[in-house]
Amino acid sequence: MPTNEIIIKEKNYSLSINSLYNKKILIAEDDETNFFLLNEYLENTGAELIWVKDGKEVVEFIDKNNHFDIILMDIQMPDMDGYEALSIIRPRIPHLPVIALTAFAISGDKEYAINAGF
């Protein structure tokens, strides 16, 4: 059940569920079940959610629709993974918050993602 208790704080950036009202969020997730779970968590926030299924779609979508407030991006997707997509997006939109998502994190993944620009 979604709550308003989720708070993300990292590198001087803070995000709470309550602050997502009227925000445009691009969700890059190849697994439909994971997208539906994210959608369930975020459905009562008042945010607009847009779903793409791989890194290539992220880059193409950003090229056509360059205004997003946040990207939630799976790091393991087909065709182009989240790291490669971020390496293309980051120079174009340097200050856009991009949050890495993964179901299979191992030791060191958090540091690797932060160093990559997530």
N, C-alpha and C positions, 0 to 999 in steps of 0.2 A: 504494500500500500504506500503510495507516495506521501512524503511528509515535507515540511518546510525546514527540515533540520540539516539538509545537506549543505555543507560549506566547504569550498575549496580555497585554500590559501597557499600560494607558492610564489616565490620571487617578487614580493611586493605587489602581488595581484590577488584580489579577493573577489570571490563570486559566491553569492548565495542564491538559492532557488527564488527567493522573493525579488531579487534584482533582475530577473529574466523577462519581466513583463514588457511586451512590445519589442523584444529583441528578435533578431533573425538568426537562427542557428542552422548551420549546415552540418548534417550528420553523415559521415562517410563510414559506412558499415556494410560489409558484404553478406553478413548473416542476418536473414530476415527476423529470426527470433530475437537476436540481440537488439535490432532496431526497434522491434515492438516493445521490448523491455525499456529501452531508453524513452520511447514515446510515452509509455505508461508513467514513468517517473516525471516526465516534463509536461504532461498534458494539461495540468492545472496551473501552469506558470504564466500563461498568456503569451508565451513565445511562439513565433512562427517556426515550424520545423520543416526542413527540406532534406530529403533522403537521396543520397547517391550511393552506388554500390562498389566503387573501386577508385583507386587513385587517379586514373585517367579521367573519370567522370568528375572528380573534384576539380582538377585543373581546368577542364572544359567548362564546367559550371562557373567557376571563378572568373574565367575570361569573359563570359557572357553576362554575368550578374555579380559585379564586384563589390556589392555592399552586403557584408555579413558582419554580425557582431561577434560571433564565436564559431569556431569549427570544432566539432568533436570527431576525431579521426582514429579509426582502427589502424593499427600499425601493420597488421598482417592481412593484406587484401590481394586478390588476383590482379594480373596485368601490371599494376603499379602499386607498390606498398605505400604505407603512410609516410615513411621516411623520404622516399623519392618524391612523392607529391609535395611534401613540405619543403623540400629543397628547391622546388620550382615556385611554390607560392610565397615563401618567406621573402625573397628579394622584391617581389611585386607588391606585397602588403606586409611590410616589416613589423607593424605593431598589432596585427590581428591576433587575438588569443586563439591558439590551437592546442587543444587538449588531447593527448594521446590516450587511446583506449586499447586494451588488450585483455583477453581472457587467459593468456598463457604467459604471464610475467615470470621472469626468473631473476635471480640476484644480479644486480647491476643494470637492469632494464630502465629503472627510473632515471638514473644518472645519464645513461646513454640517450634517452629521450630528451632530457633537459639540454644536454650538450648539442643535440641535433636541432634544437630550436622549439621544441614543444613547450 
